[in-house]
Amino acid sequence: MEITGFPISVGASLGSFNNNYKGWGLENSVNASINAGTGAGGLLSGGLSITNNSQEGLTLAPSLSYL
């Protein structure tokens, strides 16, 4: 998706895992990123990933890069 010249990317995932100590768990995540510059390969990009894990709780991971 592109909004006013900024390409925006959004994704989501859902999965299960097995930890030897805590057993089975579920994890879901949503992430979004935006690039500023020419096309999808812009010089400035930022993103946010939100992950919810049944064993570890909620995790927020922001990112910012300049090439």
Secondary structure, DSSP 8 states (H G I E B T S, - for coil): -EETTEEEEEEEEEEEEEETTTEEEEEEEEEEEEEESSGGG-SEEEEEEEEEETTTEEEEEEEEEE-
